[in-house]
Amino acid sequence: MELVNAMHRLSPEHLQSVPPQVRTPAYDRGQLQPGIVHLGIGAFARAHLAAVNEEAIEQTGEHRFGITGVSMRSSETSDALVPQSGLYTLALRDADAEGKARQDLRVIGNLVGLRVTPQDAAALPRLIAAEATRIVSLTVTEKGYCRDPATGALLLDHADIAHDLAHPAVPRSAIGAIVRGLEQRHHGAGVPLTLMSLDNLPSNGDLLRSLVLAFAQECNPPLAAWIDRECTFPNSMVDRIVPRTSDADREAISAALGLQDQWPVVAEPFLQWAVEDRFVCGRPRWEVAGVQLVDSARPFERLKLRMVNATHSALAYLSVIAGLPTVDAAMASAPMRTYIQRLTQEEIIPALGAIPGVDLPAFAAAMASRFANPALAHQTQQIAMDGSQKLPQRILVSITDRLEQGTPFPLLAMAVAAWLRYLEGADEKGAAYRINDPLAAALAQQVAAAGESALAAGSPEAAEQARVASFVSYTPVFGALGDSTQFISAVAAQSLALRRRGALGALAALPGPRA
Ligand code: CS2
């Protein structure tokens, strides 16, 4: 780190010194106006929204859509990027034909402001209400919506929502801040707004809309009616793998840049972003950077959640318990690779049905090679977090469909069994880890109670059946699925296999494809 510390900081005055192969903003940053307020300015948003926006600004010369990035929790991003005047490097990484890691670096310049909600809670509604603001976008992760994972309903008893209803001036949840911002906007010029969720949730725009309306209904019904009438909530699907930035990434990217970048972002080159073209106050011409402006994002989002995210989660739980630290390491293991292929081909794709214009086997093959990208070091523990918020729309939807279709689902059941095993908090070698999940305490109780139910049983099979039945009675995640004896038996069979053989052993022992 010494060499890096001796470097100048990435900043506008030192930009001209970066090597010629690194792209830097080719427009006048001083002209940019803050047209987009982005809630949750983490690596994910900086790897797609800001990257695409950068390209659109460069190609169209439009300067009304600079981004003000808001951190809803910690000041870390702002602490790193304010001294860099919002500049940061995006490193797109993969491997060449010989398998040698390579990266393409670009300094992104359209982040024009950084805010931290807990430090200045009253500022966010003002920003949302500001006339220059035309779009509020969100990547606050699944848990940031304060919804019931099984039903999608707003949790009025969620600590942040209860706080925001009681303290209108200083909201701390995204939903609370949006409603208070829209309230000020409505009282002011009354100009409507586009609210664009970019999170991995089914019908993310419709969901955001229903949560915002539910909150507004609680505190200001006429406002709810105005929002309902005037504001738009386009649905979207974004697909790009963005691992958490490590210190090694910081060091390597700073060295390549010749300037110290405290928070670069690493991602795969692949990007697909489809969004419904419903923007009431205009939008950048993101299509010049490959964004698909569509009538309905539904087919895109269904495909992505059930294929990319479902297999990611299945792989993550199995890998954590097997002690495989990264996605590419997991994909290098033959039983895991075969399992992921079979999961998509035998169970997910048939439940999904045909999607117009998409060659599903080709999509699955491309996805497997994205997962095998050796240059990302995507931590399986990162994907494993917040399972309670992810499983319903990633895995349980396909299981519900297969139950309705009367088709078996041992491979999907394996993913659920792996989550249960993961929630026990230690891998197969006994190494303990922390469960990172907003419902961690409730899940720990559920797992403990499930373990007790298993103790009373007479045989290993009955023990697993009892354990799983108890665990899946947790309705916030499993809803009505927890009552299905077919579901319980399918998960119990895989849970027993995991206990007996370990994750990789259980995968290797899975019965062959059905004829
Ligand atoms: C991952 C996603 O962490 C996770 O839950 O499944 O972030 C995934 O990498 C992206 O959705 C890919 O587009």
Boltz pocket constraint, residues with backbone or C-beta under 6 A from the ligand:
constraints:
  - pocket:
      binder: B
      contacts: [[A, 200], [A, 238], [A, 239], [A, 240], [A, 241], [A, 242], [A, 308], [A, 309], [A, 312], [A, 313], [A, 382], [A, 383], [A, 384], [A, 385], [A, 390]]
      max_distance: 6.0
